[in-house]
Amino acid sequence: LKDPIYRMGKKPFDVNSDSIPMTSDEVAHPHIAAIKKEFHRHKWAYAIAGVCCGVCVAGAVASSAGALGAGWDAVTMEEPSKTVVLESDGSGAQVESRSWWVRAPKKQKTKEEETSSGFCFSCDNAPSRGWGWAFGYGKCECHEGWSGVCCDVPDDITTKTHGPYMGTPGTYELYTFYTKDTDKHMIYPDCDGHNDATGTNVPTEFSGLWWMDGNPASDYVASFGRSSWQSVADDGYTCVSATLTNPQDDSTHTCLGGMDLNVYDEDIWSWHDEALGKIVFGGALGVQLTYKFECGGDDDGSLTYCQIYPNAAIPVTSNGWVSVPPDLVSFDMTRAGDDLWIRNSIIAGLDDYPHNYYLKRITKCDGSKGEHWDDYLSHGKNSAPSKPDVFGFGADERDTVSDVHATQLLSKKL
């Protein structure tokens, strides 16, 4: 059996193979037999490879066609144009000797294709294109707020406005901004408590930007960037009550001064970017909602307690303003640290204990990120630090901070 080929019956067999019958031509040309044998043994692998190659070639052709044809949605004809040849008639005048009309095809781009090609393997912010994605072909129909070839470029959302909203203070509109850019859109007091926008001053305890973490209402961030502090000692300010009483422990504090915060004013109070936020802003503007802060503190002059009086312009009194008495609705805030105040709310007849949320400084007076900035951007995933106020009350019992959406609203006066 030295010869690898021996005969069994009428057909030769290769003894080194899987007993594949060989023809006479294959016996005469063993290299052909070897190729056939190899293909037979790996026929499924070659079949799969062939299909893959076919898909790649088809995808390349389709992609090339899509790339070359991207932006051209139709072939139309230009308006006919007349070509005229003028010749001199010998007297200096020119006359038409011959002319003809020309009409040529013209390709037109769609508005969408002027900014994006149809060639993209993954549309990040767009609905599925069906099987077109397999070849990287098919225009990405971007969701609102996104553009670019693959719908991965955010639009300038600050150009999107809502309104106008008309009220006695003036006409305003709301515009959208990204939460991560809060410090770029809102104004706030500097490290000396000075407000450049109004030329006024506030205590340095209120410099920077403050996140209302856990606030159940439709607002996110507050600023005293348009407030003006009036001191009892220096400016002759008269407090609603000369003595401020903390209802949680009945401790008393001498009122040192006060300031107003108009929540509807521009670039100082942010709202939820949703229908309810717009409705609440419209209501706040309509009644000129203003919070009056009157604060007291330690003997060294540092502020630790503030009483807050909501005021609204409702025509039921001689001067048209209504101030909610603290016996009915008590809003106050107590200091828990340099970057943290605890906002306490008690509604008479409903609760004997306060509902709390937490006023946290997210942007410092110099524009740097505050202690609570990362929590502010965590979408409610970071743990809520538990720290009581200087009176020993109000420690946060939540597991995590509240969620802040990716976009918010700010008002702008027209």
Salt bridges, closest charged atoms under 4 A:
GLU26 OE2 - LYS36 NZ 3.24
GLU38 OE2 - HIS42 NE2 3.20
GLU113 OE2 - LYS139 NZ 3.85
GLU141 OE2 - LYS139 NZ 3.31
GLU144 OE2 - LYS160 NZ 3.83
ASP181 OD2 - LYS180 NZ 3.38
ASP181 OD1 - LYS184 NZ 3.81
ASP183 OD2 - LYS369 NZ 2.94
ASP196 OD1 - HIS194 NE2 3.49
GLU205 OE2 - ARG335 NH1 3.88
ASP213 OD2 - LYS360 NZ 2.77
ASP213 OD2 - ARG398 NH2 2.68
ASP260 OD1 - LYS292 NZ 3.25
GLU266 OE2 - ARG226 NH2 3.60
ASP267 OD2 - LYS412 NZ 3.03
GLU274 OE2 - HIS272 ND1 3.42
ASP338 OD1 - ARG335 NH2 3.00
ASP339 OD1 - ARG361 NE 2.76
ASP351 OD2 - HIS355 NE2 2.85
GLU371 OE1 - HIS372 NE2 3.98
ASP396 OD2 - ARG398 NH2 2.78
ASP403 OD1 - HIS379 ND1 3.34
